[in-house]
Amino acid sequence: MTTMFRYPIFPLLQGRSVMAEPDYLEEDCDELIKPKKLINPVKSSRNHQDLHRELLLNQKRGLAPQNKPELQKVLEQRKREQVLKAQKEEQEAHKKRSDLEIELMKRQQKLEQLELEQQKIEEEQENTPEFVKMKSNLRRTKQETDGEERTT
């Protein structure tokens, strides 16, 4: 127990433990209740055991979480803040649109919706069986002939 000084700090305690030995360790007293180590409910929980097992496996593989230096953490935080600030500015720029831009966007959305509806109709027509198409064609021709007979 020497330190950077020339003299030992506790010369009388060298070679001996600081803690006193308990007297109940002697085996001759069977009547005494021997102390047991208390169970830690956190360590006995399933979540804690799974997490501990995963950390041990990752450490063996070399995938242990790396402690980043403080400077790197600060730089990453600043970068995140700059990205968020840029996104907010972009959203504000979109909010400040003129009436003409708003009207053009509405028209564009309407055109897109019409195109989607036409695509759906075409897909439905492509997916319908041949006999259904023929039946609709027959109805159309019958209606046309009936219309011609009524006009004459």
C-alpha positions in Angstrom: 0.0 0.0 0.0 2.5 2.5 -1.0 1.7 5.7 -2.7 3.8 8.4 -4.4 5.0 9.3 -0.9 7.9 7.6 0.8 6.0 6.3 3.7 3.2 3.8 3.6 -0.3 5.2 4.4 -1.4 2.3 6.6 1.6 0.3 7.7 -0.3 -1.8 10.2 -3.0 -3.0 7.7 -0.6 -4.4 5.1 -1.5 -8.0 4.3 -4.8 -7.9 6.3 -8.3 -7.2 4.9 -10.0 -4.0 6.0 -13.4 -5.8 6.6 -14.0 -7.7 9.8 -14.7 -11.4 9.3 -18.3 -12.3 10.3 -18.6 -14.7 13.2 -21.6 -16.6 11.8 -19.5 -18.4 9.2 -18.5 -21.0 11.7 -20.4 -24.2 10.9 -21.1 -25.2 14.6 -24.3 -23.0 14.8 -27.1 -24.7 12.9 -29.8 -22.7 14.7 -28.9 -19.4 13.1 -30.5 -18.3 9.8 -27.8 -17.8 7.3 -28.0 -14.7 5.1 -28.9 -15.1 1.4 -28.2 -12.8 -1.4 -31.3 -10.9 -2.4 -32.7 -11.3 -5.8 -32.5 -8.3 -8.1 -35.9 -8.0 -9.9 -34.3 -6.0 -12.7 -31.7 -8.6 -13.5 -34.2 -11.4 -13.2 -36.6 -9.8 -15.7 -36.8 -11.3 -19.2 -36.2 -8.0 -21.0 -33.0 -7.4 -19.1 -31.7 -10.9 -19.7 -32.4 -10.6 -23.5 -30.7 -7.2 -23.7 -27.7 -8.5 -21.7 -27.4 -11.5 -24.0 -27.7 -9.3 -27.1 -25.0 -7.0 -25.8 -22.6 -9.9 -25.1 -23.1 -11.3 -28.5 -22.5 -8.0 -30.2 -19.4 -7.5 -28.1 -18.0 -10.9 -29.2 -18.7 -10.0 -32.8 -17.1 -6.6 -32.5 -20.4 -4.7 -33.0 -20.4 -3.1 -29.5 -21.8 0.4 -29.5 -19.0 2.9 -30.1 -18.7 5.9 -27.9 -18.4 8.9 -30.1 -16.2 11.8 -29.0 -18.1 14.9 -27.8 -17.0 17.0 -30.7 -18.5 14.5 -33.2 -21.7 14.4 -31.2 -22.0 18.2 -31.3 -21.3 18.4 -35.0 -23.9 15.8 -35.8 -26.4 17.6 -33.6 -25.7 20.9 -35.5 -26.1 19.1 -38.8 -29.5 17.8 -37.7 -30.6 21.2 -36.6 -29.5 22.7 -40.0 -31.5 20.1 -41.9 -34.6 20.7 -39.8 -34.2 24.5 -40.3 -33.9 24.1 -44.0 -37.0 21.9 -44.1 -39.0 24.5 -42.1 -37.8 27.3 -44.5 -38.9 25.1 -47.5 -42.3 24.5 -46.0 -42.7 28.3 -45.3 -41.8 29.0 -48.9 -44.5 26.6 -50.1 -47.0 28.3 -47.9 -46.3 31.7 -49.4 -47.7 31.0 -52.9 -49.4 33.5 -55.0 -53.0 33.1 -56.2 -51.9 32.2 -59.7 -49.7 29.3 -58.4 -52.5 28.0 -56.2 -55.0 28.0 -59.2 -52.5 26.3 -61.4 -51.9 23.6 -58.8 -55.6 23.0 -58.5 -55.9 22.6 -62.2 -52.9 20.2 -62.3 -54.5 18.1 -59.5 -57.8 17.9 -61.4 -56.0 16.8 -64.6 -54.1 14.1 -62.7 -57.3 12.8 -61.1 -58.9 12.6 -64.6 -55.9 10.7 -65.9 -56.1 8.3 -63.0 -59.8 7.7 -63.6 -59.2 7.1 -67.3 -56.4 4.6 -66.5 -58.7 2.8 -64.0 -61.4 2.5 -66.7 -58.9 1.2 -69.2 -57.6 -1.3 -66.7 -61.1 -2.5 -65.9 -61.9 -2.9 -69.6 -58.7 -4.9 -70.1 -59.4 -7.2 -67.1 -63.0 -7.9 -68.1 -63.6 -11.3 -69.9 -64.2 -11.4 -73.6 -67.9 -12.5 -73.3 -68.8 -9.5 -71.2 -67.2 -7.2 -73.9 -69.2 -8.9 -76.6 -72.4 -8.7 -74.7 -71.9 -4.9 -74.2 -71.2 -4.5 -77.9 -74.4 -6.4 -78.8 -76.4 -4.2 -76.5 -74.9 -1.1 -78.1 -75.7 -2.3 -81.6 -79.2 -3.3 -80.6 -79.8 0.2 -79.0 -78.5 1.9 -82.2 -80.8 -0.2 -84.4 -83.8 0.5 -82.1 -83.0 4.2 -82.2 -82.9 4.2 -86.0 -86.2 2.4 -86.3 -87.9 4.9 -84.0 -86.6 7.9 -86.0 -87.9 6.5 -89.3 
